[in-house]
Amino acid sequence: MSIRRFGVTLAIVVVTGGSGLPAVAQMTVFDPSNYSQNLLTAARTLQQVNNQILSLQNEAQMLINQARHLTGLPYSSLQELQQSIGRTRQLLGQAQNIAYDVQQIDQAFSTTYAPASANQSDHALIANAQARWQNSVAGLQDALRTQAAVVGNLDTIRTEMSALVDASQSAAGALEAAQAGNQLLALQAQQLSDLTATIAAQGRAQNLEAAARVAAQDQGREQLRRFLTSNQGYRPSTVRMFHE
């Protein structure tokens, strides 16, 4: 067989799969198209893996951010605020004589501050006048005590406000910032509560004093009437102011 015919026969065998030759005679044929397709598939697979890795990184970062946003504020001023409000409420609850109670006020204005009448004895008029004076003094004292307590709360307010502002500025997440903001609002509410207590105590003292003046004027008119209508009447007499 000539070399040419052998080459043609070998080419036919290779094209048909080389089934007619022994294993030793088979040859590996490089297919550029198949290689390109495999390379493209591998590149796409690598891109998908990279995308999945990036997606997992984003999800992990999102979870970290969520955890950071859900982190609670480590500082709380609730106890200090409750103690300040408790002190102010305790002073208001310790109001002397006529307290912040509608029934006590109505009872006082139907007895001690009631208009003087002819049926009352001189002893009763004097006793009511003394009770009104005591109520006015007690009201002024309560107002001063309340004002002193409110002024004492200013140091606590200043300390807590500074701590809350620092905590809000260094907050790592939304929850910390929100909680710091809520506590600042609670601090402002406590200040408004102290201001309300001060106004109430001062108003109580002023109203008691005004009511005492009105009652004293009415009692003065009744005592003058009794003096002028007395059985003995008024008898002028000579009075020596200086001894000769």
C-alpha positions as CSV (number, residue, x, y, z in Angstrom):
1,M,0.0,0.0,0.0
2,S,1.4,3.4,-0.9
3,I,1.9,6.1,1.6
4,R,-0.8,8.3,0.0
5,R,-3.4,5.6,0.2
6,F,-2.5,4.9,3.8
7,G,-3.0,8.6,4.7
8,V,-6.4,8.7,3.1
9,T,-7.4,5.5,4.9
10,L,-6.2,6.9,8.3
11,A,-8.1,10.1,7.8
12,I,-11.3,8.2,7.1
13,V,-10.8,6.1,10.2
14,V,-10.2,9.3,12.4
15,V,-13.3,11.0,11.0
16,T,-15.5,7.9,11.6
17,G,-14.3,7.7,15.2
18,G,-11.3,5.4,14.9
19,S,-13.3,2.3,15.7
20,G,-11.5,0.3,13.2
21,L,-8.1,0.8,14.8
22,P,-6.6,-0.6,17.9
23,A,-6.4,1.6,21.1
24,V,-2.7,2.3,20.5
25,A,-3.4,3.7,17.0
26,Q,-6.2,6.2,18.2
27,M,-5.3,9.9,18.2
28,T,-6.7,12.9,20.2
29,V,-8.1,15.6,18.0
30,F,-8.3,19.3,19.3
31,D,-11.7,20.9,18.6
32,P,-11.4,24.7,18.8
33,S,-15.1,25.2,18.8
34,N,-15.7,22.8,21.7
35,Y,-12.8,24.4,23.6
36,S,-14.3,27.9,23.2
37,Q,-17.7,26.7,24.3
38,N,-16.2,25.0,27.4
39,L,-14.2,28.1,28.2
40,L,-17.2,30.3,27.9
41,T,-19.2,28.0,30.1
42,A,-16.5,28.1,32.8
43,A,-16.4,31.9,32.6
44,R,-20.1,32.2,33.1
45,T,-20.0,29.8,36.0
46,L,-17.2,31.8,37.6
47,Q,-19.3,35.0,37.1
48,Q,-22.3,33.4,38.8
49,V,-20.1,32.4,41.7
50,N,-18.8,35.9,42.0
51,N,-22.3,37.3,41.9
52,Q,-23.4,34.9,44.6
53,I,-20.4,35.9,46.8
54,L,-21.2,39.6,46.3
55,S,-24.9,38.9,47.1
56,L,-23.9,37.1,50.3
57,Q,-21.6,39.9,51.3
58,N,-24.4,42.5,50.8
59,E,-26.8,40.4,52.8
60,A,-24.3,40.0,55.6
61,Q,-23.7,43.8,55.7
62,M,-27.5,44.3,55.7
63,L,-27.8,42.0,58.7
64,I,-25.0,43.9,60.4
65,N,-26.7,47.2,59.8
66,Q,-30.0,45.8,61.0
67,A,-28.4,44.6,64.2
68,R,-26.8,47.9,64.6
69,H,-30.1,49.7,64.1
70,L,-31.8,47.4,66.6
71,T,-29.1,47.9,69.3
72,G,-30.7,49.6,72.3
73,L,-29.3,52.7,74.0
74,P,-27.1,51.6,76.8
75,Y,-27.8,54.8,78.9
76,S,-31.2,55.4,80.6
77,S,-32.2,58.5,82.6
78,L,-35.6,57.1,83.5
79,Q,-34.7,56.5,87.2
80,E,-33.4,60.0,87.7
81,L,-36.4,61.6,86.0
82,Q,-38.8,59.5,88.1
83,Q,-37.0,60.5,91.3
84,S,-37.2,64.2,90.3
85,I,-40.9,64.0,89.5
86,G,-41.5,62.0,92.7
87,R,-39.9,64.7,94.8
88,T,-42.0,67.4,93.2
89,R,-45.2,65.4,93.6
90,Q,-44.3,64.6,97.2
91,L,-44.1,68.3,98.0
92,L,-47.4,69.0,96.3
93,G,-48.9,66.2,98.3
94,Q,-47.6,67.7,101.5
95,A,-49.6,70.9,101.0
96,Q,-50.6,72.2,104.4
97,N,-54.1,73.1,105.5
98,I,-56.0,73.6,102.3
99,A,-54.5,71.1,99.8
100,Y,-55.1,70.7,96.1
101,D,-58.4,69.1,96.7
102,V,-61.8,70.4,95.4
103,Q,-63.7,69.1,98.5
104,Q,-61.3,70.8,100.9
105,I,-61.5,74.0,99.0
106,D,-65.3,74.0,99.0
107,Q,-65.4,73.2,102.7
108,A,-63.0,76.0,103.5
109,F,-64.9,78.6,101.6
110,S,-68.1,77.5,103.2
111,T,-66.7,77.9,106.7
112,T,-63.4,79.8,107.2
113,Y,-63.7,82.0,104.2
114,A,-67.4,82.4,104.3
115,P,-69.0,85.8,104.7
116,A,-69.3,86.9,108.3
117,S,-72.8,86.8,109.7
118,A,-74.5,88.2,112.7
119,N,-75.1,84.7,114.1
120,Q,-71.4,84.1,114.5
121,S,-69.8,84.9,117.9
122,D,-66.8,87.1,118.3
123,H,-64.8,84.1,119.2
124,A,-65.7,82.4,115.9
125,L,-64.8,85.4,113.9
126,I,-61.4,85.6,115.6
127,A,-60.8,81.9,115.1
128,N,-61.6,82.2,111.4
129,A,-59.3,85.1,111.0
130,Q,-56.5,83.2,112.7
131,A,-57.2,80.1,110.4
132,R,-57.0,82.3,107.3
133,W,-53.7,83.8,108.4
134,Q,-52.3,80.3,109.0
135,N,-53.5,79.2,105.6
136,S,-51.8,82.1,103.9
137,V,-48.5,81.5,105.7
138,A,-48.7,77.8,104.9
139,G,-49.4,78.5,101.2
140,L,-46.4,80.8,101.0
141,Q,-44.2,78.2,102.7
142,D,-45.4,75.5,100.4
143,A,-44.7,77.7,97.3
144,L,-41.2,78.4,98.5
145,R,-40.5,74.7,99.2
146,T,-41.8,73.7,95.8
147,Q,-39.6,76.4,94.1
148,A,-36.6,75.2,96.1
149,A,-37.2,71.6,94.9
150,V,-37.5,72.7,91.3
151,V,-34.3,74.6,91.5
152,G,-32.6,71.6,93.1
153,N,-33.8,69.5,90.1
154,L,-31.9,71.7,87.7
155,D,-28.6,70.0,88.4
156,T,-30.1,66.6,87.6
157,I,-31.7,68.0,84.5
158,R,-28.4,69.5,83.3
159,T,-26.5,66.3,84.0
160,E,-29.0,64.0,82.2
161,M,-29.4,66.3,79.3
162,S,-25.6,66.3,78.7
163,A,-25.4,62.5,78.9
164,L,-28.4,62.1,76.5
165,V,-27.0,64.5,74.0
166,D,-23.6,62.7,74.0
167,A,-25.4,59.3,73.7
168,S,-27.5,60.5,70.7
169,Q,-24.5,61.9,68.9
170,S,-22.5,58.6,69.3
171,A,-25.5,56.4,68.5
172,A,-24.6,53.5,66.3
173,G,-28.1,52.9,64.9
174,A,-31.6,54.3,64.5
175,L,-32.9,52.7,67.6
176,E,-30.3,54.2,69.8
177,A,-30.9,57.6,68.3
178,A,-34.7,57.2,68.7
179,Q,-34.4,56.2,72.3
180,A,-32.1,59.1,73.1
181,G,-34.6,61.4,71.5
182,N,-37.4,59.9,73.5
183,Q,-35.5,60.4,76.7
184,L,-34.8,64.0,75.8
185,L,-38.5,64.5,75.3
186,A,-39.1,62.9,78.7
187,L,-36.6,65.3,80.2
188,Q,-38.5,68.2,78.7
189,A,-41.8,66.8,80.1
190,Q,-40.2,66.6,83.5
191,Q,-39.2,70.3,83.2
192,L,-42.8,71.2,82.2
193,S,-44.0,69.2,85.2
194,D,-41.7,71.2,87.5
195,L,-42.9,74.5,85.9
196,T,-46.5,73.5,86.3
197,A,-45.9,72.6,90.0
198,T,-44.2,75.9,90.6
199,I,-47.0,77.9,89.0
200,A,-49.6,75.9,90.9
201,A,-47.9,76.4,94.3
202,Q,-47.4,80.1,93.6
203,G,-51.0,80.6,92.4
204,R,-52.3,78.7,95.5
205,A,-50.4,81.0,97.8
206,Q,-51.6,84.1,96.0
207,N,-55.2,82.9,95.9
208,L,-55.1,82.1,99.6
209,E,-53.8,85.6,100.4
210,A,-56.4,87.2,98.2
211,A,-59.2,85.2,99.7
212,A,-57.9,86.1,103.2
213,R,-58.0,89.8,102.3
214,V,-61.6,89.6,101.0
215,A,-62.7,87.7,104.1
216,A,-61.0,90.1,106.4
217,Q,-62.7,93.0,104.8
218,D,-66.1,91.4,105.2
219,Q,-65.3,90.5,108.8
220,G,-64.2,94.0,109.4
221,R,-67.5,95.4,108.3
222,E,-69.4,92.9,110.6
223,Q,-67.2,93.8,113.6
224,L,-67.7,97.5,112.9
225,R,-71.5,97.0,112.7
226,R,-71.4,95.2,116.1
227,F,-69.3,97.9,117.6
228,L,-71.7,100.7,116.4
229,T,-74.8,98.8,117.5
230,S,-73.5,97.8,120.9
231,N,-75.7,98.4,123.9
232,Q,-73.1,100.5,125.6
233,G,-72.3,102.4,122.4
234,Y,-69.2,104.5,121.8
235,R,-68.3,106.9,124.6
236,P,-65.5,109.3,123.9
237,S,-62.9,109.8,126.6
238,T,-59.8,111.9,127.1
239,V,-56.6,110.0,126.5
240,R,-53.2,111.2,127.6
241,M,-50.4,110.1,125.4
242,F,-47.6,111.6,127.4
243,H,-47.2,112.0,131.1
244,E,-46.6,115.6,132.3
